[in-house]
Amino acid sequence: MTSAETVTVDSYSTLVDVEAVESALADAVDDPEPVSNHWRSRSLLYTAVADEIDAYDTFYALNRAALEHALAAHGVDLPESEREAILETYHELAVFDDVEAGLRALGEAGVDVYVLSNGNPAMLESMVDHAGIGEYIEDTISADEVGTFKPATELYRHAAARTGTPVDRIAHVSALFYDVLGASHAGMTGVWLDRGSVPWDDFAGDPDAVVSDLREVGPTLGLT
């Protein structure tokens, strides 16, 4: 299907399950689901706004601000130590079941795999270590390296430079629609990993390819 030489993969919601933060909230919040949803949506909103008004800060810092807003919006008052403990769950998120086999298969097909994420380097290092996928990853590429977040074209072009691969020879895999669209817009092959939780947001076109399991990426792209 493609002439991809390199695969980049998103981190949160793609390799690891961010829904796990809800269990951390459950010990401190009576109804954790709306707080968790508010936290996640606000965090993503902050990255978009930061790009537009030149207010970059690390994803961890924006994530902290989003958590504090979510707690305040739902009338939850927690001491700083408890807020930090909840925030730190991002360092120990559960990895999806298909990840190790999917990454291994791409490596066996001779494809270099990189993590391309809004997460700052410390977050990505702990994610890779906790998930036990370091042997399958060439490197991690963080938005912190350019001071701008997805879906800004600059970040995907930076990834191409970091991997030493022409941008049109990279396939980017993500469970997040805006990330897939951003990659496609920058010239990559945008692959949507449909984990079945939400439908595709089709207001701006379709992904270049769709898979429901990370193990399908290689065969779908003809990388066997």
N, C-alpha and C positions, 0 to 999 in steps of 0.2 A: 504493500500500500504506500509506503513512504521510502525515502532514502535516508532515514534517520541513522545517525552514527552515534548519537548520545541521547540518553534519556534523563530528564530532570523530573523530580517528583516532589510534590508539595508535602508538607509535614502534617500540620494539624487538620484533622478530619480525613486525611488521606492515608497517612501511615499510622497515626495514633488517634485514639478516640477522645475528643474533647468533652463528650457527654459525661465522661467519668468525673468531671469536676462537680457534678450535681451531688454525688455521694459525699464529697467533702463538705459541701454546704449543708447537707442533711443533719449534721451534728450540731449546727449552729442556727439553722433557720427552720421554722415550722413547716413552710411550704417552699422547698428549694427549687422546684421546676421553673416557676416564673422568674425567680431571681437569677437562676443560671441562664435562662434564655435572654434576659435583659443584659446580663453581663457580656455574653458572647456577641449579641447584636451591637451593643454600644462599643465594644472593643473594635469591631470591624468598621463601625462608623468613624471612630476616632482616627483610624489609619487613613481613611479616605479624606477626612477633613484636614489632617496634618499635611498630606501631600499638597492640597490646594492652597493652604495658607502658610506654607513654609514653616510648619511648627513640628518638625520631626523630633521624635524622641524614640527610645528603644521600644520595641513591642512589649517588653515586660513592664515598662513604666506606664504605657498606655493601657495595658491590661489591668494594672493596679488601679488606675483612675476609673476604668470602666467598672471594676468590681465595687469600688467605693460608691459610685453613682447608683449601681444596682441595689446595693444594701440601703442607701439613703432613700431611694425611690420606694422601697418596700418597707420602710420604717424599721430597719434592723440596725441596731447600734452594737458594734462589736469592737473590742479593744484591738489595737494595732497588731498585737501578737497573733490573735486569731485570724485577722484579715491576711496577714503574711503567710500563715500556715495554709490557708485555703489557696492563696495565690501559688504557693509552691507546689501544688498538685500538678501544675504544668510541667514540672520536671520529672514526673513519674506517671505519665499517662499510659494506659493500656494500649498495646499494639494490636492492630487488627490481625485476624487469624491468617489472612492470605499474604501478608507482607513478606515474611521471610522467604517463602517459596517463590513468590513473584519476583523478588529482587535477585534471588539465586538464579532463577531461570534466565533473567536478562543478562546476568554475568556470564552464564554458560553459553549464551548466544553471542558473546564477544562484545557486548555493549557496555560502555562506561555509564554508571548511574551516579547522579549527584542529587542531593537534596537542595531544593530552591525554595526558600521560605521567608516570610516576614519576621520570623523569630530571630532574636539577636543571638550572637555566637554561643553564649553560655547556655541559653535555652536549647539550642540545637545540639550542642555537645552532650548535654544531659539526656536529651531525647534519644539520640543514637545509642548512647551507653545503656540506658534503661531498656530500650527495645531490643538490644543485642543484635544490631544490624550493621555494626561498623565494618565487618568484613566484606559486605556487599556494596558499600558506598565509597566512591572515590574521594568525595569531599562534600562539605556543606557550603552553601552559598547563601549569605544573609542579606536582607534588605539594609542592614546596618552598614554594609560596605559602601553603599551609595547614598544612604540617607533618604531613601524614598521607598514607599511600599507598593505592593501589587495593587492594582493591575497596571502600574506605570510602565510604559515601554522601556524606559531606561534600565529597569531592573532585569528584564529578560535579555536585553542586549548586553548588559554586564555579565550575565550568566554565560552567554555565548563566548565572550572574551575570556572569562575565567576557565571555561572548559576547552578553549582552543578549537571550537567547532563553529562553522558558519551557522547563523541562526536558523536558516532553513533546513539544516540537517539535525535539528534537535526536536525531539518529541517531549512535550511537557504533560505530565499526568497529574490530575488534581480532582478532588471531589467537590471543589468550589467553582461555581459557574463563572464568577468574575475572573478567577485565575485562569481558567481555560480560555476565556475570551481575550484576556490580556496577552496570553502567550500567542494565540493565533494572530492577534493584531500586530504583534511584534515580529511575526514571520515564522514562528515555530508551528509544529503540528500540535494542536490542542486536543488532548485526550481527556474526556470526562470519565472519571471513575464513579459510576452511579452506584452508591451504596444503599439505595432504596429508601432513603429517609425523606428526600424531597424531590419533586419533579424538576426537570430542567427549566431554567428561566430563559424563555425563548424570545425575549423582546429584541435581542440584538443578533439573532442568527443561531446556527447550530454548531455543536462541536465538530471538529474534523473526524473524530472517532469516539466511540462509546464502548466502555467495558464495564462489567459488573464485578470484576475480580482482578486484582493486580496480576494474577497469573495469566490473564488473557491479553496482557499488553503486548508481549512479544509476538504471539501468533497473529493478533489483530494488525500489527504494524509490519508483518512479514519478517520479523527478526527471529529466525529460527536456525 
